[in-house]
Amino acid sequence: MTVTFCGHKDIADASKVRTILDEILRGLVAEGADRFLLGGYGGFDSLVAYAVQNLKQQYPEIRSTLVIPYLNREYNTELYEYHIPPTGRRADEVRNQQAERMDGRSG
């Protein structure tokens, strides 16, 4: 199951949101979620990325993908297995291309 998160750049009570988010993520994984498409801009998006990264310690099969919202800024792609640039290409095409690169099959 694929789940998408995207949120606001400002968070009033990050600690409370983190606690609720951890509970929600664990429930989603228990229901079969294994792919997370995440925004990469702002406080909420960062909270989710770190929460998914932490959850991978217990559930190594889950994967996160950064859905890049803007071309004019830098992103921390280290928190994600994949990233999707805003090119209009389908996610599976990007994922396959990245897998080929990682395997050394193409440039």
N, C-alpha and C positions, 0 to 999 in steps of 0.2 A: 504494500500500500504506500502511496506517495502522499506526503503531507507538505503543505506550503505555509510558511510564516513570513510575514512582512509587517513591520510596525513603525511606530513613530520614532524620531530621533531622540526625543526627550522622555525620560521616565521619572515620575514623581517619587516612587518608592521602589527602587531597584531590588532591594532585599526581599520585599514582599512579592514582587513580580517573579523573581528568581525561584522562590519557594513554590509558588503556584505553577510556574512553567515546568519545573522538575516533575511535579505530580502529573501534570497533563502529558508530558512527554513519555513518562513511564507507562501511563495508561494507553497511549497511542501505540507504543511498541508492543505492549501486551496484546493489543488488538490486531497486530500484524504490520504496523508501520515499519518500513525499512529504508525508505528514501525520504529525505527532507530537502525541499527546495527553499532556500533562504535568501532574503534580501541582504544587502551588504552595506546598508547606509543607516547609521544611527544607533542609538543606545539599545533599543529593543532588539534589532537585528543582531547586534553583537552578543547580547544576553543569550539569545537562542543558539547562536553558533557555538558559544562556549558550553552551553548546557548540552547540546548534542554531542560535542566533542567529549565532554566528561562522561556522558552516558555510554559512549563507545567502549569504555573500559569494561563495562558489564555486558554490553551487547555489541561485540565487534562487527557484527554483520550489517549494522546500520551505516548508511552513507549520507553525506551532506553535499549539496550542490549550491554554489553561490550563483544566484541569478543577478548578474551585474546590471544595475539600473542606469548607470551613467558612464559614459566613456571618458569624461573629463576629470577623473580622480583615480587615485590609487586604492587598491583593496588588499587586505590581508588574505591571500588565497591559501595560506597554510592551514587554516581551520577547515578546509573543504577538500574532498576527494576530487571534485569536478567543479568547473565553472562554466556558465553559459553567458557569452557576450551578447549584447543586444543586436544581433545580426539577422534575426528572423529565422535562423536555422533551427531545426527540431532538436530537442534535448538528446535524443538517442543518436543523432548524427554527431553531435559534439562529443558525447560520451565515447562513441566508437572511435572517433578520431583521436581522442586523448588516450584511449587504451592502446591504440596502435603506436602512438608516440612512446608511451611508457614501455611497450614491448620492443621498441626499436625497429618497427616495421615500416614506418614512413616518417617524413619530416614535416 
